[in-house]
Amino acid sequence: MLKKVLEADKRDAGEKEIEQAKKVFSGPADAMDKAANLALFLASDDSVGITGKLISAVWDRWEDWPKYLAELDKADAYTLRRITGKDRGLTWGDR
């Protein structure tokens, strides 16, 4: 998606968004390196205790997360949640 933002006209994507994309993304190889580094981190002992989080290799400072495990564990930050019909008072959609 960042590639599309960088290719877009400033009127379409916004000047601020294009400048921000340039700061974090310098090309497909850069994104692949960041993804590989995140995968190595998640496979290492450094990530013990980090679970159930949706992590962006490009946008999140996941390298710092081990310092904040207690806070991260209590927060709903970086998580996805499935909202069921029951969660919204609907009685017809769930088993």
SULFEN-V191516 format. One record per residue. N is the residue number from 1. RES is the residue in one letter. SS is DSSP state (2 for helix, 1 for strand, 0 for the rest). BURIAL is I if it has 9 or more other ideal C-beta (glycine too) atoms within 8 Angstrom, else O. D_LAST is the distance of its C-alpha to the last C-alpha in whole Angstrom. Layout:
# SULFEN-V191516
n=N res=RES ss=SS burial=BURIAL d_last=D_LAST
n=N res=RES ss=SS burial=BURIAL d_last=D_LAST
This chain:
# SULFEN-V191516
n=1 res=M ss=0 burial=O d_last=37
n=2 res=L ss=2 burial=I d_last=40
n=3 res=K ss=2 burial=O d_last=42
n=4 res=K ss=2 burial=O d_last=41
n=5 res=V ss=2 burial=I d_last=42
n=6 res=L ss=2 burial=I d_last=45
n=7 res=E ss=2 burial=O d_last=46
n=8 res=A ss=0 burial=I d_last=45
n=9 res=D ss=0 burial=O d_last=48
n=10 res=K ss=2 burial=O d_last=48
n=11 res=R ss=2 burial=O d_last=47
n=12 res=D ss=2 burial=O d_last=44
n=13 res=A ss=2 burial=O d_last=43
n=14 res=G ss=0 burial=O d_last=45
n=15 res=E ss=2 burial=O d_last=48
n=16 res=K ss=2 burial=O d_last=46
n=17 res=E ss=2 burial=I d_last=43
n=18 res=I ss=2 burial=I d_last=45
n=19 res=E ss=2 burial=O d_last=47
n=20 res=Q ss=2 burial=O d_last=44
n=21 res=A ss=2 burial=I d_last=43
n=22 res=K ss=2 burial=I d_last=47
n=23 res=K ss=2 burial=O d_last=47
n=24 res=V ss=2 burial=O d_last=44
n=25 res=F ss=0 burial=I d_last=44
n=26 res=S ss=0 burial=O d_last=47
n=27 res=G ss=0 burial=O d_last=46
n=28 res=P ss=2 burial=O d_last=43
n=29 res=A ss=2 burial=O d_last=45
n=30 res=D ss=2 burial=I d_last=45
n=31 res=A ss=2 burial=I d_last=41
n=32 res=M ss=2 burial=O d_last=41
n=33 res=D ss=2 burial=O d_last=43
n=34 res=K ss=2 burial=I d_last=40
n=35 res=A ss=2 burial=I d_last=37
n=36 res=A ss=2 burial=O d_last=39
n=37 res=N ss=2 burial=I d_last=40
n=38 res=L ss=2 burial=I d_last=37
n=39 res=A ss=2 burial=O d_last=36
n=40 res=L ss=2 burial=O d_last=39
n=41 res=F ss=2 burial=I d_last=38
n=42 res=L ss=2 burial=I d_last=34
n=43 res=A ss=2 burial=O d_last=36
n=44 res=S ss=0 burial=O d_last=38
n=45 res=D ss=2 burial=O d_last=39
n=46 res=D ss=2 burial=O d_last=39
n=47 res=S ss=2 burial=I d_last=35
n=48 res=V ss=0 burial=O d_last=34
n=49 res=G ss=0 burial=O d_last=32
n=50 res=I ss=0 burial=I d_last=31
n=51 res=T ss=0 burial=O d_last=27
n=52 res=G ss=0 burial=O d_last=24
n=53 res=K ss=0 burial=O d_last=26
n=54 res=L ss=0 burial=O d_last=27
n=55 res=I ss=0 burial=I d_last=31
n=56 res=S ss=0 burial=O d_last=33
n=57 res=A ss=0 burial=I d_last=36
n=58 res=V ss=0 burial=I d_last=38
n=59 res=W ss=0 burial=O d_last=37
n=60 res=D ss=0 burial=O d_last=36
n=61 res=R ss=0 burial=O d_last=39
n=62 res=W ss=2 burial=I d_last=37
n=63 res=E ss=2 burial=O d_last=40
n=64 res=D ss=2 burial=O d_last=40
n=65 res=W ss=2 burial=I d_last=37
n=66 res=P ss=2 burial=I d_last=38
n=67 res=K ss=2 burial=O d_last=40
n=68 res=Y ss=2 burial=O d_last=37
n=69 res=L ss=2 burial=I d_last=35
n=70 res=A ss=2 burial=O d_last=34
n=71 res=E ss=2 burial=O d_last=34
n=72 res=L ss=2 burial=I d_last=32
n=73 res=D ss=2 burial=O d_last=29
n=74 res=K ss=2 burial=O d_last=29
n=75 res=A ss=0 burial=O d_last=28
n=76 res=D ss=0 burial=O d_last=26
n=77 res=A ss=0 burial=O d_last=28
n=78 res=Y ss=0 burial=O d_last=28
n=79 res=T ss=0 burial=O d_last=24
n=80 res=L ss=0 burial=O d_last=21
n=81 res=R ss=0 burial=O d_last=18
n=82 res=R ss=0 burial=O d_last=15
n=83 res=I ss=0 burial=O d_last=14
n=84 res=T ss=0 burial=O d_last=10
n=85 res=G ss=0 burial=I d_last=10
n=86 res=K ss=2 burial=O d_last=10
n=87 res=D ss=2 burial=O d_last=13
n=88 res=R ss=2 burial=O d_last=15
n=89 res=G ss=0 burial=O d_last=14
n=90 res=L ss=0 burial=O d_last=12
n=91 res=T ss=0 burial=O d_last=9
n=92 res=W ss=0 burial=O d_last=8
n=93 res=G ss=0 burial=O d_last=7
n=94 res=D ss=0 burial=O d_last=4
n=95 res=R ss=0 burial=O d_last=0
